[in-house]
Amino acid sequence: PVEDQERSSLKVQEITDFEQFRALEPCWNQTLDKSQRPLVYLTYEWLSTWWKCHSVDGKQLRVLVIKDSQDILGLAPLMIVRERFFGLPITKIEFISMAKYADSPANCSASLDFIITDKHEKVIETIVSYLLHSQSHWQFLRLNPIAEDSASLPLLQYEALRRGYIFETRNVFTNACVYVEEDWKNSVFSRSKHVKRLAGMEQKLRQQGQLKYTEYRSPAELMKSYDEVLDIERRSWKWKKGVTINSAPYRDFYRLFAEEASRKGWLRLAMMEVNEKRIAYDYNVQYAGNLEALKCSYDLAYCYLSPG
């Protein structure tokens, strides 16, 4: 590649240890909320919890704070990953909370990105330039899963190609999104082609006995209900064939993040009961106007009634 001699007028602060990262907590979500993509996967709570659970296996923090004078214009939640590729040692720069494969069942983050509040083109240019001139010798800048409509994506492509680097994009999965413009019941009934079938299944569930839905939000409610989540997982198909919420690849991430989310008021943990027996759960978080479905499961004995 052609050596980049440009220097940005923006200032870059590099964060390389967790204590420095913790010092950003007061301003992190404030910056995120001003950005075009305020996702729960980019919150300080999500990224710091993931780091506590996964900061082993050759990973090192490389968070960049982009400033114009004293104002933060961008945050690059990055890490350095060292591994072997066909037996050779390689170094990559990735987003914090990335999985090795974006479509892996162990991937936690549905979407990641740079956090940018203003001067998007200049911030991306500054990030790329800074990484090229950093002391860390790396071979790949690998960023996934980044949304195909992200404003950062074409800018990253432009910055890479104009410097002579190879740039590739791959479509790895499509998120299922429901945009609600009215109350939830009417939104679902106006869209779903299977409303009658779902209503029939719910009626069959009621025929089993008393049907009850409960939502837990607070830390105290979470403490009482999380063991029930694990119990439902043990009775689900995932216990033997899938990736359960307490699987080794997660390293307690979902439990610890549920605690953080409950303290922030984001947690929406729903339970379904039949005759006082909990048979299904839905672990969601609500942030910045979006309800994100993180994990769910149901008792396999009730699969014919579609409790999920």
Secondary structure, 3 states (H helix, E strand, C coil): CCCCCCCCCCEEEEECCHHHHHCCHHHHHHHHHCCCCCCHHHCHHHHHHHHHHHCCCCEEECEEEEEECCEEEEEECEEEEEEEECCEEEEEEEECCCCCCCCCCCCCCCCECCEECCCHHHHHHHHHHHHHCCCCCCCEEECCCECCCCCHHHHHHHHHHHCCCCCCCCCCCCCCCCCCCCCHHHHHHHHCCCHHHHHHHHHHHHHCCCEEEEEECCHHHHHHHHHHHHHHHHCCCHHHHCCCCCCHHHCCHHHHHHHHHHHHCCEEEEEEEECCEEEEEEEEEEECCEEEEEEEEECHHHHHHCCC
